[in-house]
């Protein structure tokens, strides 16, 4: 009996697809359409909004202040993505080549943060980085120990330890975002690397390519779909991150999501907040579209 394409049976196709499509329509497309309409409105009084079709909100969003915040947010998200890729690739390689006994436990360690609320994880990191946190206490202990050793050899002791400001700056925001989004990079990389034909790696090493050249010429090109997926899955949430910059960043460390939140809650300017939100969405669509454009292979006819 010839194998049938499941899409050829329209009834089965719609039976499977109806529920997720309806869910997407009711709880994503419809609410987002209202937000999109708000972006073309204007405030009338304290609570009313008039849908006038104006573009003033988008014009205001292109002011240098907001463009600079957009640019900073893209820069922070890109840096977080690069750091996650640098850290996540070796971790994914270790998962791929781990023994069958240890691989499930290592995967559990990667997915364990998803079992804890993001707010709790962020507060835990803040406790680590606080002025009286474990990081400063550890550095203070090493500082005092060094000072004590200097006195033993007759040298002047070091001055009293002063805690380092590890929170409420851009570095803390980047560290927090890497801490939150690293699993999003590791899992797609592991999925791609686990499907690699390991005999290709062995053949490259046997032919004298060396470990670094094998990694760059064999492993990375074959794992490129996983790298692209990991970059997109990490970059997009990092760009729209709100909680981590709000809790761990200072006044100079706010990202575009924090500005959008203030428009909806504190400033009560929903039309402008909606315009900023959709500018961010448009930027995401452009990134996804650029990622989907694949260069033509040599000899391929356009």
C-alpha distance (Angstrom), angle and dihedral (degrees) to the residues before:
residue distance angle dihedral
X1 . . .
X2 3.77 . .
X3 3.77 116.0 .
X4 3.80 112.5 -107.3
X5 3.76 125.7 -139.8
X6 3.79 104.7 -118.2
X7 3.82 90.0 -142.3
X8 3.82 89.2 61.2
X9 3.79 88.8 70.5
X10 3.80 99.6 72.1
X11 3.80 94.4 -172.6
X12 3.79 93.0 55.7
X13 3.79 90.8 43.5
X14 3.80 93.9 53.4
X15 3.80 92.4 41.2
X16 3.79 89.1 58.9
X17 3.81 96.7 37.9
X18 3.82 101.8 40.6
X19 3.80 97.7 79.2
X20 3.84 98.6 48.8
X21 3.81 91.2 41.4
X22 3.80 91.6 51.0
X23 3.79 90.9 46.5
X24 3.81 91.1 50.6
X25 3.79 91.5 47.8
X26 3.81 96.8 48.5
X27 3.79 100.8 37.8
X28 3.79 102.4 30.8
X29 3.79 116.2 19.1
X30 3.81 97.6 39.2
X31 3.85 95.8 47.7
X32 3.81 91.1 43.4
X33 3.80 90.5 50.6
X34 3.81 89.5 57.4
X35 3.80 90.8 50.2
X36 3.81 88.8 49.0
X37 3.82 90.1 52.9
X38 3.81 90.0 49.6
X39 3.82 89.0 57.9
X40 3.82 88.8 66.1
X41 3.80 94.1 47.6
X42 3.78 136.7 86.5
X43 3.77 134.7 -142.8
X44 3.78 117.3 -97.5
X45 3.76 110.2 -170.5
X46 3.78 120.1 -33.9
X47 3.79 101.5 -47.6
X48 3.81 109.9 10.7
X49 3.81 124.3 93.1
X50 3.79 124.1 -159.8
X51 3.81 117.0 -150.2
X52 3.79 96.2 -141.7
X53 3.82 99.5 152.9
X54 3.79 91.6 -118.6
X55 3.80 122.5 160.3
X56 3.80 93.4 -155.6
X57 3.81 92.2 106.8
X58 3.80 91.7 56.3
X59 3.81 91.0 45.1
X60 3.79 89.7 52.2
X61 3.81 90.1 48.9
X62 3.81 89.6 59.1
X63 3.81 92.2 61.9
X64 3.78 114.3 120.8
X65 3.82 93.1 -109.3
X66 3.80 93.7 59.9
X67 3.81 94.8 36.7
X68 3.80 89.0 55.1
X69 3.82 90.2 51.3
X70 3.81 89.5 49.2
X71 3.81 90.2 50.0
X72 3.79 92.3 47.4
X73 3.80 91.1 48.9
X74 3.81 91.1 51.2
X75 3.80 90.2 48.0
X76 3.80 93.5 50.0
X77 3.81 92.3 45.4
X78 3.82 91.4 48.6
X79 3.81 92.0 49.0
X80 3.81 91.1 48.3
X81 3.81 89.7 50.1
X82 3.82 92.7 50.4
X83 3.81 91.7 48.8
X84 3.80 91.0 48.1
X85 3.81 89.9 50.2
X86 3.81 92.8 49.3
X87 3.81 91.6 49.1
X88 3.79 97.6 34.3
X89 3.80 99.3 51.6
X90 3.83 95.9 63.1
X91 3.81 89.4 42.9
X92 3.80 90.8 52.6
X93 3.81 89.9 47.1
X94 3.79 89.9 52.2
X95 3.80 90.3 50.7
X96 3.80 91.1 49.0
X97 3.80 95.3 52.2
X98 3.80 96.5 37.0
X99 3.77 118.2 115.9
X100 3.79 120.1 -97.5
X101 3.80 88.8 -108.7
X102 3.80 95.9 57.6
X103 3.81 102.2 31.1
X104 3.85 96.6 81.7
X105 3.79 91.0 49.3
X106 3.79 92.3 48.7
X107 3.81 90.6 49.1
X108 3.79 88.9 49.2
X109 3.79 89.2 54.3
X110 3.82 90.4 53.0
X111 3.81 93.8 48.7
X112 3.80 96.7 39.4
X113 3.86 94.2 90.7
X114 3.83 89.1 62.2
X115 3.81 88.1 65.5
X116 3.80 91.1 63.1
X117 3.78 126.0 69.0
X118 3.81 114.6 -102.7
X119 3.81 91.6 -126.7
X120 3.81 91.8 55.5
X121 3.81 91.8 47.7
X122 3.80 91.0 49.7
X123 3.80 92.6 50.0
X124 3.81 89.3 48.5
X125 3.80 90.1 55.0
X126 3.81 90.3 47.0
X127 3.81 89.4 54.2
X128 3.80 88.5 53.2
X129 3.82 93.6 49.7
X130 3.81 100.6 37.7
X131 3.80 123.6 117.5
X132 3.80 88.7 -101.0
X133 3.81 93.9 30.9
X134 3.76 129.8 122.0
X135 3.81 94.3 -94.7
X136 3.80 93.2 55.9
X137 3.78 91.7 41.5
X138 3.80 91.2 53.6
X139 3.80 93.1 48.0
X140 3.80 89.5 45.6
X141 3.81 90.9 53.2
X142 3.81 91.4 52.0
X143 3.81 89.6 46.6
X144 3.81 92.9 51.4
X145 3.80 91.5 44.5
X146 3.81 90.7 52.5
X147 3.79 89.9 48.3
X148 3.81 90.5 50.9
X149 3.81 92.0 49.5
X150 3.81 90.3 51.7
X151 3.78 90.9 54.4
X152 3.81 89.8 51.9
X153 3.81 91.2 60.6
X154 3.79 93.1 44.3
X155 3.80 98.8 -100.0
X156 3.77 127.6 132.2
X157 3.83 113.1 -89.0
X158 3.76 121.0 -114.8
X159 3.81 118.7 -99.4
X160 3.78 118.1 -94.8
X161 3.78 114.7 -70.3
X162 3.80 115.8 -102.4
X163 3.82 117.0 -162.2
X164 3.80 115.8 -110.7
X165 3.79 118.2 -122.0
X166 3.80 100.0 -115.9
X167 3.80 96.6 157.7
X168 3.81 135.1 63.9
X169 3.80 98.0 34.6
X170 3.79 139.3 91.8
X171 3.80 93.1 -91.7
X172 3.79 91.1 57.2
X173 3.81 90.4 50.2
X174 3.80 92.3 51.4
X175 3.80 92.1 46.2
X176 3.80 91.2 48.5
X177 3.80 93.3 48.8
X178 3.82 91.5 48.9
X179 3.80 89.1 49.2
X180 3.81 90.9 52.1
X181 3.81 100.8 40.0
X182 3.81 103.2 37.6
X183 3.85 93.8 95.2
X184 3.82 89.1 55.2
X185 3.80 88.1 61.4
X186 3.79 98.5 40.9
X187 3.80 98.5 52.3
X188 3.86 98.1 55.3
X189 3.80 89.9 43.5
X190 3.79 91.2 51.5
X191 3.80 91.1 47.7
X192 3.82 90.7 54.1
X193 3.80 96.2 41.8
X194 3.80 93.0 47.3
X195 3.82 89.7 60.9
X196 3.80 93.7 53.3
X197 3.78 118.8 117.4
X198 3.78 99.0 -116.4
X199 3.79 90.6 -161.6
X200 3.82 87.6 73.2
X201 3.79 89.8 58.5
X202 3.78 91.4 48.1
X203 3.81 91.4 48.5
X204 3.81 91.4 50.5
X205 3.80 91.7 51.0
X206 3.82 92.0 45.7
X207 3.81 89.9 52.9
X208 3.80 90.2 56.0
X209 3.80 100.4 -105.3
X210 3.80 93.8 135.8
X211 3.79 128.5 -136.1
X212 3.81 98.3 -80.4
X213 3.80 94.7 46.8
X214 3.81 90.9 45.7
X215 3.78 89.4 51.8
X216 3.80 94.0 49.5
X217 3.82 99.2 37.9
X218 3.82 102.5 34.1
X219 3.80 113.2 17.5
X220 3.81 100.9 39.2
X221 3.86 96.7 48.1
X222 3.80 92.1 46.9
X223 3.81 91.3 46.7
X224 3.83 93.2 47.1
X225 3.86 94.8 107.8
X226 3.80 88.9 56.2
X227 3.80 91.6 45.5
X228 3.81 91.7 52.0
X229 3.80 91.7 46.4
X230 3.80 91.5 48.3
X231 3.80 92.2 48.4
X232 3.80 92.7 51.2
X233 3.81 94.3 43.5
X234 3.81 90.2 50.1
X235 3.80 100.5 38.2
X236 3.80 97.8 50.8
X237 3.84 98.1 51.1
X238 3.81 90.7 41.3
X239 3.80 90.5 53.3
X240 3.80 91.5 52.2
X241 3.80 95.6 40.4
X242 3.78 113.8 137.5
X243 3.80 111.7 160.5
X244 3.80 99.6 53.6
X245 3.84 96.7 48.9
X246 3.80 89.7 43.2
X247 3.82 94.5 53.9
X248 3.80 102.3 30.8
X249 3.80 102.3 30.6
X250 3.77 129.5 78.6
X251 3.77 129.0 -137.2
X252 3.82 90.0 -73.9
X253 3.80 93.9 47.8
X254 3.78 101.1 64.7
X255 3.80 119.3 129.0
X256 3.78 130.7 -153.0
X257 3.81 93.1 -90.6
X258 3.81 89.7 60.0
X259 3.81 90.4 52.0
X260 3.81 90.3 50.6
X261 3.81 90.7 50.1
X262 3.79 91.5 53.1
X263 3.81 91.5 52.5
X264 3.79 92.6 54.1
X265 3.81 98.6 40.6
X266 3.78 113.6 21.9
X267 3.80 104.9 22.7
X268 3.84 93.1 36.6
X269 3.81 88.7 -143.0
X270 3.79 100.8 137.1
X271 3.83 96.8 166.1
X272 3.81 92.9 56.2
X273 3.79 91.7 43.0
X274 3.81 89.6 51.3
X275 3.81 91.0 50.4
X276 3.81 91.2 51.5
X277 3.81 89.8 47.4
X278 3.77 93.5 52.9
X279 3.77 93.1 45.3
X280 3.79 85.7 58.0
X281 3.81 90.4 48.0
X282 3.81 91.5 48.8
X283 3.81 88.8 52.3
X284 3.81 89.6 51.9
X285 3.80 91.0 50.7
X286 3.81 89.8 52.0
X287 3.81 91.4 50.8
X288 3.80 91.8 49.3
X289 3.81 91.2 46.8
X290 3.82 91.4 50.3
X291 3.79 90.2 49.1
X292 3.80 91.5 52.1
X293 3.82 92.7 54.1
X294 3.78 104.3 95.1
X295 3.80 121.3 -165.6
X296 3.78 113.5 -113.8
X297 3.76 115.7 -107.0
X298 3.77 119.9 -116.9
X299 3.77 110.4 -81.0
X300 3.80 94.2 16.3
X301 3.79 113.4 137.2
X302 3.78 115.5 -129.4
